[in-house]
Amino acid sequence: MTSDTKTNESLLLREDKDGIATLTLNRPEKRNALTSELIEDLHKALDEIAEDKSIKVVVIAGAGPVFCSGHDLKEMRADPSYENMLKLFTQCSAMMLAMTRLPQPVIAKVHAMATAAGCQIVAACDLAVVSTEAKFCTPGVTNGLFCSTPGVALSRAVNRKQALEMLLTAEVIDAETALQFGLVNRVVPPDQLDAATDELAQNIAGRSSLTVAMGKDAFYRQLEMPLEEAYTMTSEVMARNMTAHDATEGIDAFLEKRQPVWQGR
């Protein structure tokens, strides 16, 4: 496999290797605060990846001492009009939705603090691998701006009382607490973060991209459905999945005791 690195000067780095695209927030001097431009670049990268059949998994990381500190407050104060604020939060929400709707699974690789919209990114990702030094917080209430949009992703990742405690108190939680809450999947020592994230990504990248995409889409759709409707929808998805080439290949490979050869169809 080849390795290809694409750089958008300072805001977002993209590296593709072995079917895994790593997107790195790259404003380390500003604690990777999300400007409108960075949100747009991240959304654009996700849209490009959605059409890229060579990419099986996406990893989102942060450069520097902080994973992501949330929205850029200086940019927000430059034009705090309702119209501009609505545009900004709608733009950010659309980017978060793009992660959920992406055919490829998205893994947050968190080495340090993730606050406000940074915590929202972690909650919106499908999976999260974090360092023991990682911390999480939704501190908006401290500044008079409740983290309502981060609360959407947070309340879908952890239970209601845990989400509200984070949102109402602005208290920082450590990595082990985040694991107990269900906000993250794995906690590892800092020097093992890269390897642990790559191991998880490679595991998923070795599956049928069609099967993973169908399964991810069905998983998120069934969450908001009544029980009976969820079973009806997922039964239809599994029936369609079963008629696909990769399901036939996977089952035959299992029966024949060999490795499957996926074609993504």
C-alpha positions in Angstrom: 0.0 0.0 0.0 1.1 3.5 -0.7 1.2 6.4 1.8 -0.1 9.8 0.7 0.0 13.0 2.8 -2.1 16.0 2.0 -1.7 19.3 3.9 -4.0 22.3 4.1 -1.2 24.6 5.2 -1.9 25.0 8.9 -5.5 24.1 9.8 -6.0 20.4 8.9 -3.5 17.6 8.0 -4.6 14.5 6.2 -2.5 11.3 5.9 -3.7 8.2 4.1 -2.0 4.9 4.8 -3.2 1.3 4.4 -6.8 2.3 4.0 -6.8 4.6 7.0 -7.2 8.4 6.7 -5.9 10.4 9.7 -7.3 13.9 9.9 -5.3 16.0 12.4 -6.6 19.4 13.7 -3.5 21.5 13.4 -3.8 24.8 15.3 -1.6 23.7 18.3 -0.8 27.3 19.2 -4.6 28.0 19.6 -5.4 24.7 21.3 -7.0 23.5 18.1 -9.9 25.8 18.6 -12.5 25.4 15.8 -12.8 28.4 13.6 -15.4 28.5 10.8 -12.6 27.8 8.3 -11.3 24.7 10.2 -14.9 23.3 10.5 -15.3 23.8 6.8 -12.0 22.1 6.0 -12.9 19.1 8.2 -16.4 18.8 6.6 -14.9 19.0 3.1 -12.3 16.3 4.0 -15.1 14.0 5.3 -17.1 14.6 2.1 -14.1 13.7 0.0 -13.4 10.5 2.1 -17.1 9.5 1.8 -16.5 9.1 -2.0 -13.1 7.5 -1.6 -13.4 3.7 -1.9 -9.8 3.2 -0.8 -10.4 4.6 2.6 -11.8 2.1 5.1 -11.5 4.0 8.4 -11.0 7.6 9.5 -9.0 8.7 12.6 -9.4 12.2 14.0 -6.5 13.5 16.1 -5.2 16.8 17.4 -1.7 18.4 17.2 0.0 19.9 20.1 -0.8 19.9 23.9 -4.6 19.8 23.5 -6.9 17.6 21.4 -9.5 20.4 20.8 -10.6 23.3 23.0 -13.9 23.8 21.2 -15.1 26.9 19.3 -12.7 29.8 18.8 -14.2 32.3 21.3 -12.3 35.3 19.8 -13.8 34.6 16.4 -17.2 34.3 17.9 -16.9 37.6 19.8 -15.8 39.4 16.5 -19.4 39.1 15.3 -21.8 37.9 18.0 -24.9 38.6 16.0 -27.7 36.0 16.1 -27.4 35.5 12.4 -23.7 34.8 12.5 -23.9 32.6 15.6 -26.7 30.5 14.0 -24.6 30.1 10.8 -21.6 29.0 12.9 -23.5 26.4 15.0 -25.5 25.1 12.1 -22.2 24.7 10.2 -20.6 22.8 13.0 -23.7 20.6 13.5 -23.6 19.7 9.8 -20.0 18.7 10.2 -20.8 16.5 13.2 -23.6 14.9 11.2 -21.2 14.2 8.4 -19.2 12.1 10.7 -22.2 10.0 11.7 -23.4 9.7 8.1 -19.9 8.8 6.8 -19.9 5.3 5.4 -16.5 4.7 7.0 -16.2 4.4 10.8 -14.6 7.3 12.6 -12.2 6.9 15.5 -11.2 9.7 17.8 -7.6 9.5 19.0 -7.4 11.7 22.0 -4.1 12.4 23.7 -5.1 15.3 25.9 -7.9 17.7 26.8 -11.1 17.8 24.8 -13.5 20.5 25.8 -16.9 21.9 24.6 -17.1 21.2 20.8 -13.9 19.2 21.2 -15.7 16.9 23.5 -18.5 16.9 21.0 -16.2 15.6 18.3 -15.2 12.7 20.6 -18.8 11.9 21.4 -19.8 12.2 17.7 -17.1 9.8 16.6 -18.1 6.1 16.3 -15.3 5.0 18.6 -12.6 6.7 20.8 -9.2 5.5 21.9 -7.7 7.8 24.5 -4.5 8.4 26.5 -4.6 8.1 30.3 -3.7 11.8 30.2 -6.9 12.7 28.3 -9.6 14.8 30.0 -13.1 15.9 28.9 -15.3 18.8 29.8 -18.3 20.8 28.6 -17.5 24.1 30.3 -19.9 26.5 28.5 -22.1 27.1 31.5 -19.0 28.7 33.2 -18.9 31.4 30.5 -22.7 31.8 30.3 -23.0 29.8 27.1 -24.6 26.4 27.7 -23.0 23.6 25.6 -26.3 22.7 23.9 -25.0 21.4 20.6 -22.2 19.4 22.3 -25.0 18.0 24.5 -26.6 16.4 21.5 -23.7 14.2 20.8 -22.9 13.7 24.5 -26.4 12.7 25.5 -26.3 10.0 22.7 -22.9 8.6 24.0 -23.5 8.5 27.8 -26.6 8.3 29.9 -28.8 11.3 30.6 -27.8 12.0 34.1 -24.1 11.7 33.4 -24.5 14.0 30.4 -26.4 16.6 32.3 -23.9 16.5 35.2 -21.1 17.3 32.8 -23.1 20.1 31.1 -24.4 21.7 34.3 -21.3 21.6 36.4 -18.5 22.0 33.8 -16.4 19.6 35.8 -13.5 17.9 34.1 -13.6 14.1 34.0 -10.5 12.0 33.5 -10.0 9.2 31.0 -11.1 6.4 33.3 -14.3 8.2 34.2 -15.0 8.8 30.5 -14.6 5.0 30.0 -17.0 4.3 32.8 -19.5 6.8 31.3 -19.2 5.1 27.9 -17.8 8.2 26.2 -14.7 6.3 25.1 -13.8 2.8 24.2 -10.2 2.2 25.3 -7.8 4.0 27.7 -4.1 3.3 27.2 -0.8 4.8 28.4 0.4 7.8 26.2 3.2 5.8 24.6 0.7 3.2 23.4 -2.0 5.5 22.0 -0.8 5.4 18.4 -0.4 1.6 18.4 -3.8 1.0 20.1 -5.6 3.3 17.7 -3.9 1.7 14.7 -4.7 -1.8 15.9 -8.4 -0.9 16.2 -8.4 0.9 12.8 -6.6 -2.0 11.1 -9.1 -4.5 12.6 -12.0 -2.6 11.0 -10.2 -1.8 7.8 -9.8 -5.6 7.3 -13.6 -6.0 7.1 -15.9 -5.6 4.0 -16.4 -1.9 3.5 -19.9 -2.5 2.1 -20.9 -4.6 5.2 -19.4 -2.0 7.6 -21.1 0.9 5.8 -24.5 -0.8 5.7 -24.2 -1.8 9.4 -23.1 1.7 10.6 -26.0 3.3 8.7 -28.5 0.8 10.1 -27.2 1.1 13.7 -27.7 4.9 13.8 -31.1 4.8 12.2 -32.5 2.1 14.5 -31.5 4.0 17.6 -34.3 6.5 17.3 -36.9 4.0 16.1 -39.6 2.1 18.2 -38.6 -1.5 18.8 -40.8 -3.1 16.2 -39.9 -0.6 13.5 -36.2 -1.1 14.3 -36.5 -4.8 13.8 -38.4 -4.4 10.6 -35.8 -2.0 9.2 -32.8 -4.1 10.3 -34.3 -7.3 8.9 -34.5 -5.6 5.5 -30.9 -4.4 5.8 -29.7 -7.9 6.7 -31.6 -9.4 3.8 -30.0 -6.9 1.4 -26.6 -7.5 3.0 -27.1 -11.2 2.5 -27.6 -10.8 -1.2 -24.4 -8.8 -1.6 -21.2 -10.4 -3.0 -19.2 -9.8 0.2 -21.6 -11.7 2.3 -21.6 -14.7 -0.1 -17.8 -14.5 -0.2 -17.5 -14.2 3.6 -19.7 -17.2 4.4 -18.1 -19.3 1.7 -14.7 -18.4 3.1 -15.8 -19.4 6.6 -17.1 -22.7 5.4 -14.0 -23.4 3.3 -11.7 -22.3 6.2 -9.9 -19.6 4.2 -9.5 -15.9 4.3 -12.3 -13.9 2.5 -11.4 -11.6 -0.4 -13.6 -8.5 0.0 -14.7 -6.5 -3.1 -16.8 -3.9 -1.3 -19.9 -5.0 -3.2 
